[in-house]
Amino acid sequence: MKQHFKFTSPETLSSLPADTPILLALSGGADSRALLHMLSDYCRLHKAPLAVAHVNHMIRGKDAERDRDFCRGLAEHYGIQFFLLEADVPALAKAHGRGLEEEARIVRYEFFASVMKEHSIPVLATAHNATDNAETVIFNLARGSGLKGLCGIPPTRPCDGGTVIRPLLKMSKAEILDYCRQNGLEYVTDATNSDVDYSRNRIRNNILPELLKINENAISNIERMSCTVREDEAFLNEEANNFILSLTDMHKIPTKAFSVLDASLKSRVAAKLLGKFFSPSSAHIESFLALAQKANEHAELTFPDKTQVKIENAFIILAKKEEESAPVQYEIKLSYGLTELNGADMAVYVEKTTDTEFSENQHIFLKNIYKKSISAFFSSDRIESGLFIRPKNDGDKIFCGGMHKKLKKLFCDKKIPLELRAKLPVFHNDGEILWVPLTAICDSETKSDKQLKITLFYN
């Protein structure tokens, strides 16, 4: 019997030679029974090795054992290798805290992958059909899916061990049943398919029949729509990938460049960037987009797996959030010469402005150790009266510009990076803050005789 005209050849789907070995996932139902018949003809013609794999999930008791024996008999009839896994899926689902369907799927594909690897079979064929695709699209639509959900079941996808192909994806269930009748193919029926307690069964038994009354071509129309949407989705994903590849650092995205992207690309770029850290939901993506749209300096969000997204210096920065440690507390009285700040990768050097020759040599030495430096000048009596450094405290204020200003606001105004704020030393005298490097100097020091030079060296 000639293969059905809607059968898509493994060679076309996998882009591998026609004689490539194939493993068929065989349940014994009409779909996989029809596919076995078609693949048998195809493999015989192209001299491609064919094997079948069956999983007894131990959910349906005697019926499951009947299916197992039926599939073993089919393998013997066709003279092909038969691989069997019997797994107590209910027990495994309970142990792993997963639903039955999810656990069953994981068990199946892990088994298929192990067979493919052990026996060097690069292609796994499954019997998903156009009706299955329509059910999937309707289910995803009801959940509020975007384009990706409307793509339905892909005709091919990579898997652990090789490639999954779906040669029957253009055939409806009715066409498969008709094929089985024409070719006298026996198959088993899963009684649970009529149980409408399952969402997919409710769609299959209640919704699809009503759609077919509206349009007898509903299933093929949905399949055709999925093909079109898959093309659109592939194009948009490629554009999103191109944007990410154009970045110098994919963990540091210019807010301006991101803001001019089309909305459809923004969501995809966000999903891909977050996906490098965890599996984002639509809510996570929406939160990311809201943060990027406002682009408020120093705004940040923490996502699952300690993923942090923040706005710094007109960039969207993604990183793993480091474990927060208690801030290092210190109170150091300064004297002339060098004071190193342990744990802050900084050093303070105090000198008289008249010590120019010695100062120059010392600065050259320190700049070989530290990448950056900043200096300020003070009245010389500050050392005698007691000049101290300490970390910043909540509520700290400095008198500058004729008023007392909070350091927190000054940090924001000066765009001081968050990680640097906790490290910058606060210079004070008798409780009065005189200087916070990179941020502000007290008004009283702008009018001093400036006989004292203090330099902060830092990395």
Number of C-alpha atoms within 10 A of each C-alpha: 8 7 16 14 8 13 16 18 18 26 14 12 17 22 9 13 12 17 17 18 21 24 24 23 22 28 25 24 17 23 24 22 22 26 25 25 17 19 22 17 15 19 18 12 11 12 13 17 16 25 22 24 22 23 23 22 21 17 16 14 10 10 16 18 16 15 23 20 14 18 26 21 13 19 20 12 9 13 11 15 14 19 19 16 15 14 16 14 22 17 14 16 17 12 9 9 10 13 13 17 12 11 19 23 13 12 20 18 17 15 17 25 20 14 19 21 13 9 11 13 22 21 26 29 23 23 24 23 23 26 23 20 24 25 23 20 23 21 18 18 14 9 10 11 14 12 16 16 19 26 24 25 24 15 19 18 14 12 16 14 20 17 19 24 28 24 24 26 24 22 24 22 19 11 17 21 16 14 18 19 13 10 12 9 13 14 19 15 12 13 9 11 14 12 12 14 10 12 11 18 16 16 18 20 14 12 14 18 14 13 13 12 10 10 11 12 12 18 23 17 14 21 27 15 15 23 18 13 18 20 12 15 18 12 12 16 17 14 15 21 16 12 18 18 11 9 13 9 11 14 16 18 21 17 19 14 11 20 15 10 14 9 12 12 19 20 18 19 24 21 21 19 19 24 12 12 17 15 12 18 11 12 9 18 20 15 14 23 19 11 18 26 13 12 21 14 18 19 14 19 14 16 18 13 11 14 17 18 24 22 24 21 15 17 20 25 19 22 15 14 13 9 7 6 6 6 10 12 8 13 11 12 15 19 16 14 13 17 16 13 17 10 8 15 13 20 20 22 21 20 20 17 15 11 10 11 8 10 18 10 10 14 14 10 11 17 13 9 14 15 10 13 18 12 14 16 21 24 16 17 14 17 17 9 9 13 20 21 22 18 17 20 11 8 9 14 18 22 18 17 11 9 11 12 16 14 21 16 11 17 19 15 11 11 17 19 15 13 8 10 19 14 19 21 23 20 22 20 16 11 9 14 20 25 24 23 17 17 16 19 21 21 16 13 16 14 10 14 12 16 15 20 20 19 18 22 21 20 11
